[in-house]
């Protein structure tokens, strides 16, 4: 059972929503979700489950659950998880990340709350060399 599993404390892993200039859409920014490994060692068998949920105009809204698998995320590196549409920035955007270091499993839920991905919250994310919102 899940309660019997010893999940280690997640450290050195972050999720970012960052923007790039997209030449294909006349300079409009394209947004993507990234998983960042700040650790000095790789993480393996990484599973990222993403979903959006919330209430808009009194109606419950849910997106599909998407699952992404990465065999290995190298030390001091990142992977692009998925593109994200700014139209869903007004609901919760959740990324549940599970991975292994050796035989130990780690698990953490990262939630970007409604309207947290806004211009005022953007920072320079050094590893990505992009502006975005970082959740660690």
C-alpha positions as CSV (number, residue, x, y, z in Angstrom):
1,X,0.0,0.0,0.0
2,X,1.1,3.6,-0.6
3,X,1.2,4.4,3.1
4,X,3.8,1.6,3.5
5,X,6.2,3.1,0.9
6,X,9.0,5.3,2.3
7,X,9.1,8.3,0.0
8,X,12.3,10.3,0.4
9,X,12.3,14.1,0.8
10,X,12.5,15.8,-2.5
11,X,15.4,18.2,-2.8
12,X,17.0,19.8,-5.8
13,X,14.1,19.2,-8.2
14,X,11.9,22.0,-9.5
15,X,9.2,22.5,-12.1
16,X,9.1,25.7,-14.1
17,X,6.6,27.3,-16.6
18,X,8.7,29.4,-18.9
19,X,8.2,31.4,-22.1
20,X,10.2,31.8,-25.3
21,X,9.7,34.0,-28.3
22,X,8.1,32.0,-31.0
23,X,9.0,33.1,-34.5
24,X,6.2,31.0,-36.0
25,X,3.6,33.1,-34.3
26,X,5.0,36.5,-35.1
27,X,6.8,36.9,-31.8
28,X,4.0,35.7,-29.5
29,X,5.5,33.9,-26.6
30,X,5.3,30.1,-26.5
31,X,5.0,28.6,-23.0
32,X,6.4,25.3,-21.8
33,X,6.7,23.3,-18.6
34,X,10.2,22.1,-17.6
35,X,11.5,19.7,-15.0
36,X,14.8,20.9,-13.6
37,X,17.4,18.7,-11.8
38,X,19.6,21.0,-9.7
39,X,21.3,18.0,-8.0
40,X,24.9,16.8,-8.7
41,X,23.5,13.4,-9.6
42,X,21.0,12.1,-12.2
43,X,17.5,11.0,-11.4
44,X,15.9,8.0,-13.1
45,X,12.6,6.6,-14.1
46,X,11.0,10.0,-13.9
47,X,7.2,10.1,-14.2
48,X,5.4,13.4,-14.5
49,X,1.6,13.4,-14.4
50,X,0.0,16.8,-15.3
51,X,-3.6,18.0,-14.9
52,X,-5.5,21.2,-14.6
53,X,-8.5,21.9,-12.4
54,X,-10.5,24.7,-11.0
55,X,-13.7,26.7,-11.1
56,X,-14.5,29.2,-13.9
57,X,-17.7,31.2,-13.8
58,X,-19.1,28.9,-11.2
59,X,-18.5,25.8,-13.4
60,X,-15.9,23.1,-12.4
61,X,-13.2,22.7,-15.1
62,X,-10.8,19.8,-15.5
63,X,-8.2,19.1,-18.1
64,X,-7.1,15.6,-19.2
65,X,-4.4,13.9,-17.2
66,X,-1.2,13.6,-19.2
67,X,1.7,11.3,-18.2
68,X,5.3,11.8,-19.3
69,X,8.1,9.4,-18.7
70,X,11.8,10.2,-18.8
71,X,14.3,7.4,-18.3
72,X,17.0,9.7,-16.9
73,X,17.4,13.4,-16.2
74,X,21.1,14.1,-15.9
75,X,22.7,16.1,-13.1
76,X,22.4,19.9,-13.4
77,X,20.1,19.6,-16.4
78,X,16.4,19.9,-17.4
79,X,13.8,18.3,-19.7
80,X,10.9,19.9,-21.4
81,X,7.8,18.2,-20.1
82,X,5.1,19.7,-22.3
83,X,3.9,22.9,-23.9
84,X,1.2,24.8,-22.0
85,X,-1.6,27.0,-23.2
86,X,-1.9,30.4,-21.3
87,X,-5.6,29.9,-21.5
88,X,-5.4,27.6,-18.6
89,X,-3.2,29.8,-16.4
90,X,-6.4,30.8,-14.5
91,X,-6.9,27.3,-13.0
92,X,-4.7,25.1,-10.9
93,X,-1.9,23.4,-12.9
94,X,-0.6,20.4,-11.1
95,X,2.5,18.4,-11.9
96,X,3.0,15.2,-9.8
97,X,6.7,14.1,-10.1
98,X,8.0,10.7,-9.1
99,X,11.5,9.5,-9.6
100,X,14.2,7.2,-8.3
101,X,17.7,7.8,-7.0
102,X,19.2,4.3,-6.8
103,X,16.5,2.1,-5.3
104,X,14.8,5.0,-3.3
105,X,11.6,6.5,-4.7
106,X,10.8,10.2,-4.4
107,X,7.5,11.8,-5.0
108,X,6.2,15.4,-4.9
109,X,3.3,17.4,-6.2
110,X,3.9,20.9,-7.6
111,X,0.9,23.1,-8.0
112,X,0.8,26.4,-9.9
113,X,-2.3,28.1,-8.3
114,X,-4.7,30.1,-10.4
115,X,-3.2,33.3,-11.9
116,X,0.3,32.7,-10.4
117,X,1.8,32.6,-13.9
118,X,1.7,36.3,-14.6
119,X,4.2,38.9,-15.7
120,X,4.8,40.2,-12.2
121,X,5.9,36.7,-11.0
122,X,8.4,36.0,-13.8
123,X,12.0,35.6,-12.9
124,X,15.1,34.7,-14.8
125,X,15.6,30.9,-14.5
126,X,19.4,30.6,-15.0
127,X,19.5,26.9,-16.0
128,X,16.9,27.5,-18.7
129,X,18.1,30.9,-19.7
130,X,14.4,31.9,-19.9
131,X,11.9,33.9,-17.9
132,X,9.3,32.0,-16.1
133,X,7.7,31.0,-12.8
134,X,9.7,28.5,-10.7
135,X,8.2,26.0,-8.2
136,X,10.5,24.0,-6.0
